[in-house]
Amino acid sequence: MNVFDYVVVSIDGDYANLRRTDVESGELKLVARALLPDSIMEGTKLHYEYMEYQIVE
């Protein structure tokens, strides 16, 4: 099972750039906004588990 933590770095139209926060990496992951919660904005922290993204408070 893959479990990751991300932060939304930027939003570009129908896509968002996410950076992992649980490991040291400079790479960004491009994800369709349709797969993300509706209320995301830059700086939102996300948790990915069971093929689903959830906002972390």
N, C-alpha and C positions, 0 to 999 in steps of 0.2 A: 504494500500500500504506500503510495506516495503522499507525503504531507509536506507542504511548503508554506512559508510566510513571505508576503510581498508588500511593497508600497507602490502606490500609483505615482509614477514620475511625471507623466504627461498624458493628455488626452488629445487625440488628433482625429476628429470626425467620429467615425464608427469604430475606432480602435483606441486602445490604451496601452501605454508602455509601462510595464511592471518591472521592478527590480527586487530580487530576492533579498531578504533581510536575515534569513537564518544561516546563510553562508556568505563568505566574502567573495563577491563577484561584481565585475563592472558591466556585465552583459545585461541587456534589457530583453524582456519577453513581450512580443506584440500579441495582444489578445483582443478579439472582437468584443465590443462592449455588450453585445447581446448575451454573452456568457457571464457577464459581471453584474453585481447588484446595481439597480437603477440609480441609487443615490451617491455613487462614487464621485470623487473630485480629486484633484491633485493633492497628494499627501495622505490619502485614505489608506489605512492598513488593511490588508486582506489575508485571510487564511484559506489555503486550498487543501481540501481533503475529499475523498470519494467523488472526484470529478466535479466539485462544486466550490465556488468562491463565496466566502462569507466575510462581512465587514467585522473587523476586530475593534472593539471600543477601547 
